Amino acid sequence: MVRLWLDTLAWFEGVRSGRPVPDWEGFASPRLAKGQGRDTLALPANLARNLRDFGPGGLLRNPGWARRHPRDRLISALPLLLAGPGAPASPALAAALGVARGTPWPATTERFLGLWARYS
């Protein structure tokens, strides 16, 4: 069922963005808009949200994510979490969720769920 969901998401994202999803690591880039808006008027609010949830170090380590609404991070991370249950956090997943590379899957999932509770 998860594979079917991932394939369907890849298709929908390809239609929405006008280009195919190369892979989930590539999809988890802040350069790819996830439909949460990138209005310049939202920039101060997005910076404040990211500062609150990821700290000043998170803004400096991942400036691309700092400009995005945190929901973009969640949309980016979910396919990676579902595609690799039990796998440690890849670089793209770690950057999206603000965890260290190689963080165990349960801790990465806990971080995702905490952010999901805040932004869903």
N, C-alpha and C positions, 0 to 999 in steps of 0.2 A: 504494500500500500504506500509506503514511504517513497519508493522508487517512482510510482505512478504520480504522486504528488509533486515530486521534484521535476519530473519530466513535464508535467502540466505547468508548473511555475516557470520553467525555462521557456516554454512556448509562449505563455502570456507575457513574460518580460521581453521576449524577442519582438512580439507584436507591439507592445507598449513603447519600447525604445527604438524600434525600427532597425535593430541589429541583433543577431543571435547572441545568446549567452555563451561565451567561449568555454567557461568552466566556473565552478562556484568560487574558486579562489579569485579569479578575475572579477567575478560579479561582486565580490566583497570589497570593492575599491570605493573610496569616497568620491572618486572621479566620475563614477557612474551614478547618475541620479536615480533615485528609487521612487520618485513620485511624491515626495513629502515637501516639495517646494524649496526653492532656493532664492526667494525674494530677498533683495538687499535690505529691505526693511526688517526682515526676520533675523538678519545676521547678529545684531546685539543680543537678542533673546536666545539664539542658538549658542552663541559663545557663553552666555551666562549659564545655560543648562549644562553645557559640557564642562564648564569650570566646576560647577557644583558636583556633578556626578563622576568626573574623571580627574579632577584636580588640575593644578597648574602644570604639573609634569605631563599629564595626559594631553594638554593643549600643545605643549612644546614637542612631544614625541610624535603626535599625530595631528599636525595642523590642518590637514585635509578634512579630518573628521570633526574638528573643532567648529567648522563653519556649517556643518550639517545638523539637521534636527536629529536627536538621538534615535528616533524611530528608523532613520536610515540605517543606523548601526544594527538594529534588531532585524530589519529586513535582510540585511547583508549576512548576518550571522546564522539565521535559522537554517538555511540550506546546508551550511557547513556542519552544524550540529547534527542535523538529521542524516546527512550523508556519511558521517563518520562516528557513529555512536561508540563511545569507549576510547576514541583516539584523543591524544593530547592536542591542545590548541595549536593550530597552524599559525604562521605569521599573520595571515589576513584575518583570521578569527580573533587572534589575540589583540590585534590593533583595533578591530571593530568593537570589542567588548572591554578594552582597557585592562586586559590581564597579561601576565607574562607568557611569552612563548613557551609551549610545552606544559602549560597548566593542565592538570588532569581533567578529563571530560566532566566528571561530576561537579567540580568547582566551577568550571566554565559554564556549565548548564545552570548552576545556582546564580551566577552573575547575570546570565541572560534572563532568567525568570525574575530576578529582582528589578532589572531595568524594564522588563515587560510589564510588571505590576505598576510601575510608575508611569509608563507611556502608552499603555494600551487603552 
